[in-house]
Amino acid sequence: MKESSGVVDLLGVLAYAELSAYARMTEDAATLAPSLADRAALSELAVTEYAHFRLLRDRLAELGADPGAAMSPFVGALDAWHTQTKPADWLQALVKTYVGDGIALDFYREAARLLDPSIVKLVDEVLVDEERSQFAVERVRAGIEAEPAAAGRLALWARRLVGEALSQGQQVASARPELALLLMESQQEGQTDISRLFAKLTEEHNKRMAAMGI
């Protein structure tokens, strides 16, 4: 069965995003975690990200697409995003995991809203972030309680992350017209203005900021 290029693009970008998240979280666990308990916890979350990648890879293959070819158009943009937003310490890594990754994945969740229910179910499954969110929020709040001055620094970092994430999303959408069409069609009341989507993403970002206390 061949699927539309927009669906293949969506699953391809998500697959590479999950693979990248696995690699980055594994590195952060090894180099930035302040304790063995934190290293173990983040490593477990990384394993979950890799399991999500496998689900997406296998679904692409079921749809008749080559997973590597489906991911390849997004390697440059996502690798650039991670290079530009490399965390300097543990708290920055956690904020990136929660805020930066969160708004980027919200972007793709919106694109899946009107697709076949089986695709929507898969996307929802791989984008669930309750465990990751709880982990990041608890530790960032504890870090700010121990060092109140960190709140301002992390707020600036989070603003940078959201700006870079939205810029990345715009670049990906403009480079992949079929994926951009999914995003535009997902908006209610026939609205095709991408600014409507970005307003929604920013609202979710603000909720995450509040949850962390920054």
Buried (B, 14 or more C-beta within 10 A) or exposed (E): EEBEBBBBBBBBBBBBBBBBBBBBBBBBBEEBBEEEEBBEBBBEBBEBBBEBBBBBBEBBEEBEBEBEEBBEBBBEBBEBBBEEBEBEBBBBBBBBBBBBBBBBBBBBBBBBBEBEEEBBEBBEEBBEBEEBBEBBBEBBBEBBEEEEEBBEBBBEBBBBBBEBBBBBBBBBBEBBEBBBBBBBBBBEEEEEEBEBBBEBBEEBBEEBBEBBBB
